[in-house]
């Protein structure tokens, strides 16, 4: 056999082993990661179902609720980068499990809320204990999966959001209704305690089901470990040529701050919509928050599940990521504004449609947004840079409820339309900034996107 033919044969064997390794890694790692984020997203947003009950039973005011809904992100932001650096030190398996168990304990304590102060303290502690989960998983996936399939893996991870609301919304509403019928506890107490215990159990499971690196994976054979490790080494070398070196260099890098602003704009739309979704649906339907509202609230997340997965698969080149990203940010803004108009016009069905399309848009654009920083960050710089983008970007979750409340107070309407419209403006900023990435110099690892690598 000629040398050229031998090289071709070796390359095809290597590609086959790489495909096999990626497929096995996805099957073994993604379900646990989705479960962790499922419970995290559930525990950070279930306050929307308890707002009216907390006000009636414990006197938690609207202003305190708005502050508590957002103060989560202050604790989250402060401890995000340190948590990510500790994950780098102790390994993803142990650190992600630790995060889940400690936030589960705090989440369960919400069942014993007595007043405004306790509610806000617990929300802050929930942010502190959950800090590092999301950016830790983003970094973990960027060390396991090549750039060509990374957005697809991010999209699978993001499916936890629609799953948590599609399943979690009726579950939260159902637990409230069930708890109220028991007699010995309030429904909202049963909801908080039960969903906190879920996080503790998920953390214990993560200790047994996650693996820190391909080299330590018992589910890969030696050839698969070598193929995957080599592929990631090539990308690490490319990212090292492009990106900042070290922690402080990453935190001072202009591209890191650019994508922080984009992510901040996205989180304004996400949390400004998510926190108030049950109340908005209840208002459109003219119903109280409970099982029925929970069921209808699940519809946007069901549609978002498909949008997230299929658009994540479609965005596998630089141009497609940019184009889809820009269009989805524009869609997010337009549909949020449309939902405000539907509320003013007393069009409940149209309001549900617009909310559904807004949720689908902002869910699908999240994985695409994360493809950019992971294309030029690696090592300690990735731990710091990804942590910074997520921590400061997530402050949008702090700003959104306060901004929405402020606009509604300044320009009061029955439907609260101006507060909703203010969320959409930031999505348009995200669209503009995503479009302007066309003028960026292409990252070295992004050049690998156009090479014929596996797609499954």
Secondary structure, DSSP 8 states (H G I E B T S, - for coil): --HHHHHHHHHHHHHHHHHHHHHHHHHHHHHHHHHHHHHHHHHHHTHHHHHHHHHHHH---HHHHHHHHHHHHHHHHHHHHHHHHHHHHH-HHHHHHHHHHHHHHHHHHGGG--SHHHHHHHHHHHHHHHTTHHHHHHHHHHHHS-HHHHHHHHHHHHHHHHHHHHTHHHHHHHHHHHHHHHSSS-HHHHHHHHHHHHHHHHHHHHHHH--S-GGG-TTS-HHHHHHHHHHHHHHHHHHHHHS--SHHHHHH-HHHHHHHHHHHHHHHHHHHHHTTHHHHHHHHHT--SSHHHHHHHHHHHHHHHHHHHHHHHH--SHHHHHHHHHHHHHHHHHHHHHHHHHHHTT-HHHHHHHHHHHHHHHHHHHHHHHHHHTTT--HHHHHHHHHHHHHHHTTHHHHHHHHHHHHHHHT--SS-HHHHHHHHHHHHHHHHHHHGGGGS---HHHHGGGS-----
